[in-house]
Amino acid sequence: MGVVATGLVLLLTVGVRKPEQPAEPGPSVRATATTIAGPSPGASAPKDAEAAPVDRPDASDLAQLDAWARRLAKSAKLPDNVLAAYGRAEMWLRDTAPGCHLSWATLAGIGQVQAVGAGPLPVPDQTWQQWSARATQDGKPTNPRNVDDAALTAARALCGGGADLATAQGWWTAVLGYTSSAADTGDILTAADAFATAAPA
């Protein structure tokens, strides 16, 4: 019984055993970012969005994360579980890559611009091979159709190059490296700005 209880605690604890951040970005992210034009003069990073809850390594943050997602979901026009996945990725990267300043709004922007149909946030195959991680740490293999895994994988890739996404140059470099499309990146910026204005219910 004690083993079962311990397993449940670990499964419900968002802040336990985060995937390790690889030390160096893969060549695909770095090379792509340098071969596509950067931001135009006057470009900016997305507006600040309401931050996801603070990650507590020794306690479950699941209730706080779910409550946060429910408060913003209607205004953001996103399902609770999708917003929670983006928020969890922001929480974890805040700790593992504190200089990245990734916002859930950027992940939501990528999802809105690049997702096909009702699928989760898309992750390019090469990016998945390098950066994939299981968000729930339940021992199951990573799954690109799982929104939690997709959000965490995208977040790790965006922050893997060491860019500061709070700056225009850093944001454009990271997102261009991820999308390989200047047009999509501009649309993602617009979408991320719109998500950033989501107000709690």
C-alpha positions in Angstrom: 0.0 0.0 0.0 2.9 2.3 0.8 4.4 1.8 -2.6 1.1 2.6 -4.3 0.7 5.8 -2.3 4.2 6.9 -3.0 3.7 6.3 -6.7 0.5 8.4 -6.7 2.3 11.3 -4.9 5.1 11.3 -7.5 2.6 11.1 -10.4 0.6 14.1 -9.0 3.6 16.2 -8.2 4.3 18.5 -11.1 7.7 19.6 -9.7 9.3 16.2 -9.2 12.1 14.8 -11.5 12.0 17.3 -14.3 13.6 16.2 -17.5 17.2 17.3 -17.7 18.0 20.1 -20.1 20.6 19.1 -22.7 23.7 21.3 -22.5 23.9 22.3 -26.1 21.2 22.9 -28.7 21.1 20.7 -31.7 22.5 21.8 -35.0 19.1 22.0 -36.6 17.9 24.7 -34.2 21.0 26.8 -34.3 21.6 26.5 -38.1 18.0 27.3 -39.0 17.9 30.4 -36.8 20.9 31.9 -38.4 19.8 31.2 -42.0 16.5 33.0 -41.8 16.1 36.8 -41.5 15.8 38.1 -37.9 13.2 40.6 -36.7 12.6 43.7 -38.7 13.6 47.1 -37.1 11.1 47.9 -34.4 10.0 44.3 -33.8 9.4 43.2 -30.3 8.9 40.2 -28.1 5.3 39.3 -27.2 3.6 41.2 -24.4 3.8 39.8 -20.8 1.1 37.2 -20.0 -0.1 36.3 -16.6 2.6 33.9 -15.4 1.9 30.3 -14.6 2.1 29.3 -10.9 5.4 28.9 -9.2 6.9 25.4 -9.3 7.4 23.9 -5.9 9.9 21.0 -6.2 8.7 19.2 -3.0 4.9 19.6 -3.3 2.2 19.0 -5.9 1.4 22.0 -8.0 -1.4 20.2 -9.9 -4.3 21.9 -8.1 -2.7 25.4 -8.5 -2.0 24.8 -12.2 -5.5 23.5 -12.9 -7.0 26.5 -11.1 -4.8 28.9 -13.0 -5.8 27.3 -16.3 -9.5 27.4 -15.5 -9.3 31.1 -14.6 -7.7 32.0 -18.0 -9.2 29.4 -20.3 -12.4 31.3 -21.2 -10.6 34.5 -22.0 -7.8 32.8 -23.8 -10.3 30.6 -25.7 -8.3 27.5 -25.0 -9.4 24.2 -23.4 -8.3 24.0 -19.7 -6.0 21.0 -20.3 -4.2 22.6 -23.2 -3.6 25.8 -21.2 -2.4 23.7 -18.3 0.1 22.0 -20.6 1.5 25.3 -21.7 1.6 26.6 -18.1 3.4 23.5 -16.9 6.0 23.9 -19.6 6.5 27.5 -18.6 6.8 26.5 -14.9 9.4 23.9 -15.6 11.5 26.0 -17.9 11.4 28.8 -15.5 13.5 26.6 -13.2 15.6 24.6 -15.7 16.3 27.6 -18.1 15.7 30.7 -16.0 17.4 33.0 -18.5 15.0 31.9 -21.3 11.8 33.7 -19.9 9.5 31.5 -22.0 5.9 32.4 -21.7 2.9 30.0 -22.2 1.6 32.6 -24.6 4.4 31.8 -27.1 3.5 28.1 -26.9 -0.2 29.0 -27.4 0.8 31.1 -30.4 2.7 28.3 -32.0 -0.2 25.9 -31.4 -2.7 28.3 -32.9 -0.6 29.1 -36.0 0.9 25.7 -36.7 -1.5 23.0 -35.3 -3.5 21.1 -37.9 -7.2 20.6 -36.9 -7.6 19.8 -33.2 -4.1 18.3 -32.8 -1.6 19.3 -30.1 1.1 21.8 -30.5 3.2 20.5 -33.5 6.8 19.5 -32.9 9.0 18.9 -36.0 10.4 15.4 -36.2 14.0 16.4 -35.8 13.2 18.6 -32.8 11.2 15.7 -31.2 14.1 13.4 -31.6 16.4 15.7 -29.7 14.2 17.4 -27.1 11.3 15.1 -26.3 10.4 14.5 -22.7 7.5 13.0 -20.8 5.7 15.8 -19.0 3.9 13.6 -16.4 6.9 11.5 -15.5 4.7 8.4 -15.3 7.2 6.1 -17.0 5.4 5.9 -20.3 7.1 6.7 -23.6 6.9 10.3 -24.9 4.0 10.8 -27.3 3.9 13.7 -29.9 0.0 13.4 -29.8 0.1 14.1 -26.0 -0.4 17.9 -25.5 1.7 17.9 -22.2 4.6 16.1 -23.9 4.4 18.3 -27.0 4.3 21.5 -24.9 7.3 20.5 -22.8 9.3 19.3 -25.8 8.6 22.6 -27.7 9.6 24.6 -24.6 12.9 22.7 -24.2 13.7 23.3 -27.9 12.9 27.0 -27.7 15.0 27.5 -24.6 17.8 25.1 -25.7 19.8 27.7 -27.6 20.2 30.0 -24.7 18.2 32.9 -26.1 16.3 35.3 -23.8 12.7 35.2 -25.1 11.9 38.4 -23.2 13.9 40.3 -25.9 12.9 40.8 -29.5 16.2 39.3 -30.8 16.1 36.3 -28.5 12.4 35.6 -29.2 12.7 35.8 -33.0 15.9 33.7 -33.0 14.3 31.0 -30.9 10.9 30.9 -32.7 12.4 31.2 -36.2 14.7 28.3 -35.3 11.7 26.3 -34.3 9.3 27.1 -37.1 11.8 27.7 -40.0 9.2 30.2 -41.3 9.4 34.0 -41.0 5.8 34.3 -42.0 4.6 31.8 -39.3 6.9 33.5 -36.7 5.2 36.9 -37.4 1.8 35.3 -37.0 2.9 33.6 -33.8 4.0 36.9 -32.4 0.5 38.4 -33.1 -1.2 35.4 -31.6 1.0 35.4 -28.5 0.2 39.1 -28.0 -3.4 38.2 -28.1 -3.1 35.4 -25.7 -1.1 37.6 -23.4 -4.2 39.9 -22.9 -6.2 37.0 -21.5 -7.7 38.1 -18.2 -8.6 35.8 -15.3 -12.3 35.0 -15.0 
